[in-house]
Amino acid sequence: MTREQLIERLEALEEDVSYYTLNGEINITIFDFEGFDEDWDEIYRDLDHPEEVDALLEDLESECSHMEGDFYTTYFFDGFQVCVGYSSYDI
């Protein structure tokens, strides 16, 4: 997967993800959290494109040279790396 292919796939996921690039790293946040209800219970968000998000994560894992992390995961490619996290991690 090239950097350009990844960006194209991220753009197609619309509201399910956001991303930014910094120093050769693409940082992706998957939006799985909406907020809190009146009792301060967490409200999770259903993804609009769950199959596509799953396929992207599977492709990142299978096509990277190696990966690190067990909470935020970083995937290493030739010339760039990708760090993936979820909005629910920031609660």
HELIX and SHEET records of a PDB file:
HELIX    1   1 ARG A    3  ALA A   12  1                                  10    
HELIX    2   2 GLU A   14  ASP A   16  5                                   3    
HELIX    3   3 PRO A   50  GLU A   63  1                                  14    
HELIX    4   4 SER A   87  ASP A   90  5                                   4    
SHEET    1   A 5 VAL A  17  LEU A  22  0                                        
SHEET    2   A 5 GLU A  25  ILE A  30 -1                                        
SHEET    3   A 5 PHE A  80  TYR A  86  1                                        
SHEET    4   A 5 THR A  73  PHE A  77 -1                                        
SHEET    5   A 5 HIS A  66  GLU A  68 -1                                        
SHEET    1   B 2 PHE A  33  PHE A  36  0                                        
SHEET    2   B 2 GLU A  42  TYR A  44 -1                                        
END                                                                             
